[in-house]
Amino acid sequence: MSASAGVLTDVAQQGRSLVITEGIIRGRYRKSLTATELLELKVVDEFRITLCPASHVFLAGPRLRLDISSINFRRFSRNLNTGEDVATGTRMQTARQTVLHNRQYPSHIVLPIAEPV
């Protein structure tokens, strides 16, 4: 009933954050873009968020941050978190995102690295 939006940022030591790239997958399409399946409450499920291609040079010191949320409205279509149609739905619900990272659920991010020329 939710979507997952990912925003990858470069965070400077002073705290300034620069957006590098972003991506989104609506929860009902997490397994297939043609067959919809709503999420079940308190059931662990896998999301693969494909970030848009980007190129960025990281200097020494900054950190990467990946923000995960259930909405990025205005950038992407609204998300009611209820499963209702995004154009005509009226009921809204707060969503809570939990990223699991352990042996059973090894969450990770894959970033290609180019060698300096």
C-alpha positions in Angstrom: 0.0 0.0 0.0 3.0 2.1 0.0 5.9 3.2 -2.2 9.5 3.4 -1.5 11.4 6.4 -2.7 15.2 6.5 -2.4 17.3 9.6 -2.5 21.1 9.2 -2.5 22.9 12.3 -1.2 26.5 13.4 -0.6 26.7 14.7 3.0 29.6 17.1 3.7 31.3 17.3 7.1 29.5 20.6 7.8 26.1 18.8 7.3 25.2 20.2 3.9 23.5 17.5 1.8 23.7 17.4 -2.1 21.2 15.2 -3.9 23.0 12.9 -6.4 20.2 10.7 -7.7 16.8 9.3 -6.8 14.4 6.5 -7.6 11.1 5.1 -6.7 9.0 1.9 -6.8 5.4 1.8 -5.8 4.8 -1.0 -3.4 2.0 -2.7 -5.4 4.5 -3.0 -8.3 7.5 -4.3 -6.3 7.4 -7.8 -7.8 6.1 -6.9 -11.3 5.2 -3.8 -13.2 2.2 -5.7 -14.7 0.7 -7.6 -11.8 -0.2 -5.6 -8.7 0.0 -6.9 -5.1 -0.6 -4.8 -2.1 1.6 -5.0 0.9 0.6 -6.8 4.1 1.0 -5.2 7.5 4.0 -6.5 9.5 5.1 -8.8 6.6 8.7 -8.3 5.5 9.0 -7.8 1.8 11.8 -6.9 -0.6 12.0 -3.7 -2.6 14.5 -3.0 -5.3 14.7 0.7 -5.9 16.5 1.6 -9.2 18.2 4.9 -8.9 18.5 7.1 -12.0 21.9 7.1 -13.6 24.3 9.7 -12.2 27.9 10.6 -12.1 29.5 12.2 -9.0 33.0 12.7 -7.7 33.3 12.2 -4.0 36.0 14.1 -2.1 37.6 12.7 1.0 35.5 13.2 4.1 31.9 13.3 3.0 29.4 10.5 3.7 26.7 8.9 1.6 23.2 9.0 2.8 20.3 7.0 1.4 16.9 8.4 2.4 14.0 6.0 2.2 10.5 7.3 2.4 7.0 6.3 1.3 6.5 9.5 -0.7 8.2 12.1 -2.7 5.2 14.1 -3.7 5.5 16.8 -6.3 8.5 14.9 -7.7 6.4 11.7 -8.1 2.7 11.0 -8.0 1.1 11.2 -4.6 0.9 8.1 -2.4 -2.0 7.7 0.0 -0.5 4.5 1.6 -4.0 2.9 1.4 -4.0 1.1 -2.0 -6.7 3.5 -3.3 -6.3 5.0 -6.7 -3.8 7.8 -6.6 -6.0 10.1 -8.7 -9.4 9.6 -7.0 -8.6 8.2 -3.6 -9.5 10.3 -0.5 -8.4 8.3 2.5 -4.7 8.8 3.6 -2.6 6.8 6.0 0.8 7.3 7.5 3.4 4.8 6.5 6.4 3.7 8.5 9.5 2.5 6.6 11.8 -0.1 8.3 15.0 -1.2 6.6 16.2 -4.5 7.9 19.9 -5.3 7.8 21.0 -8.6 9.3 22.0 -12.1 8.1 18.5 -13.0 7.1 17.8 -9.6 5.4 21.1 -8.3 4.1 19.9 -4.9 2.8 22.5 -3.2 0.6 23.2 -0.6 -2.1 25.2 -1.3 -5.2 27.1 1.6 -6.6 29.3 1.3 -9.7 32.7 2.9 -9.2 34.7 4.3 -12.1 38.5 4.5 -11.9 39.9 8.0 -12.1 41.4 8.9 -15.5 
